[in-house]
Amino acid sequence: MTPPARVLVTGATGAVGSAVVRALDAAGHETHGVSRRGGRGARQHAWRIGQQEQPPGLRGPWSAVVHCAGDTRWNLPAERAEAANVGPLRALLAATGADTHFVHLSSSYVTGLRGGTASEAPEDYRNSYEWSKAATERLVHAERDSADIVRFPIVMGARADGFLDRYSGFFWLPSSMCSGAVPALVAEEKGVMDMVSTDDVADHVVRLLGGGPPAGRRLTVLGRGDRAQRVDATFDTVRDALNSWRTAHGVPPLDRLPYVAPEQWNRFYLPFAEEHLDRGQLTRITALRAYQGYLSVTEPFDVTDRVADTAPVLHRSIRLWAETHEASARRIPRPWGT
Ligand SMILES: NC(=O)c1ccc[n+]([C@@H]2O[C@H](COP(=O)([O-])OP(=O)(O)OC[C@H]3O[C@@H](n4cnc5c(N)ncnc54)[C@H](OP(=O)(O)O)[C@@H]3O)[C@@H](O)[C@H]2O)c1
């Protein structure tokens, strides 16, 4: 596909979709974006995919559709996760011609607890997000002879400055570390936390489109793989980034959090917490529970496309988060049990 080609990007106001739109524009394509609420600019449109008819102005043919729309929340009830992730994909596939190069964005965590996407059983996945994303991959396989599926792990900001259009998911962590809502690191000692930059995903999509539709269904997996940061190193990077900002702004630095193994946490700390903590703290603790699986991945992902080091990207992203969330970043952790 040579520029300028007409490309539709869904989820175009999101963390990943925004970066994809910018990269496609920079590559010379005529890029149109859709999101639920629509974005700024003439080529940004509102379309609640799966809930509303496709607006006439968005009918194809498109040279390529890059499907970035999704709901990354891990704690939705199964039927809501399905409606948020599977329903829109089904509607989009139905509205997209078979000749269009279809690129579906997925997650490295989609292989759940069994190392694959074949199972339809929720218990084979860590949460309803993974389960619903696995269903999206199966749907692409069922509906398309040719398509790209791109998996990647946790997304940080731009490589140059850590910029993100939207903060979600992972950023509960710096916020919770500053407020003291996370009392301990509940993680496997040898856990790995793989990350990519939005640039890695966006540049990859541009390359895929440049090469044209694949002969069949092609899976690529981005990440650091066996060179991903360990969980402890990741937390140190987050703390260093926060402390560099806090020190520069006259706020006392954060102490290192104690490590607790997940099993120990669930058996001893959580029952105690449930008895002694206030509602705000408990809400955070419940959120932390949803993330435990992610902090306990000890097998690196098998990557097909290894990205450059992401530790500096994590540092820049957290530092920029602090700059843009000053009130949260300034907080003094509240001691537990009081
Ligand atoms: N962020 C990560 O760490 C991460 C990691 C691995 C994989 N992924 C995958 O990457 C993709 C993008 O994630 P993200 O982090 O960029 O998400 P995000 O920041 O939460 O953005 C989601 C985007 O999708 C749009 N959207 C959601 N449902 C829609 C619908 N039914 N119709 C139209 N637009 C809809 C949203 O529109 P509104 O703004 O109007 O609501 C928004 O533009 C997802 O498929 C996700 O599974 C993300």
The ligand as an ORCA input file, in Angstrom:
! r2SCAN-3c Opt
* xyz 0 1
  N      -3.039      0.500     26.813
  C      -2.380     -0.649     26.919
  O      -1.520     -0.793     27.811
  C      -2.655     -1.773     25.959
  C      -1.864     -2.923     26.047
  C      -2.078     -3.963     25.159
  C      -3.066     -3.868     24.201
  N      -3.843     -2.758     24.141
  C      -4.897     -2.697     23.108
  O      -4.704     -1.522     22.324
  C      -5.968     -1.026     21.899
  C      -6.074      0.448     22.249
  O      -5.988      0.602     23.657
  P      -5.812      2.042     24.313
  O      -4.975      1.879     25.518
  O      -5.422      3.021     23.272
  O      -7.313      2.348     24.779
  P      -7.920      3.737     25.312
  O      -6.826      4.734     25.523
  O      -8.803      3.384     26.439
  O      -8.803      4.244     24.071
  C      -9.910      3.533     23.628
  C     -10.391      4.163     22.331
  O     -11.419      3.335     21.762
  C     -12.576      4.129     21.549
  N     -13.726      3.230     21.635
  C     -14.015      2.330     22.604
  N     -15.141      1.666     22.301
  C     -15.571      2.144     21.112
  C     -16.681      1.879     20.277
  N     -17.608      0.957     20.609
  N     -16.811      2.580     19.135
  C     -15.902      3.509     18.789
  N     -14.833      3.807     19.521
  C     -14.670      3.138     20.680
  C     -12.511      5.219     22.588
  O     -13.368      6.292     22.234
  P     -13.819      7.413     23.333
  O     -12.547      8.148     23.693
  O     -14.779      8.316     22.620
  O     -14.406      6.665     24.494
  C     -11.020      5.549     22.506
  O     -10.754      6.314     21.347
  C      -7.034     -1.899     22.560
  O      -7.459     -2.859     21.627
  C      -6.299     -2.577     23.691
  O      -6.834     -3.836     23.966
  C      -3.660     -1.691     24.995
*
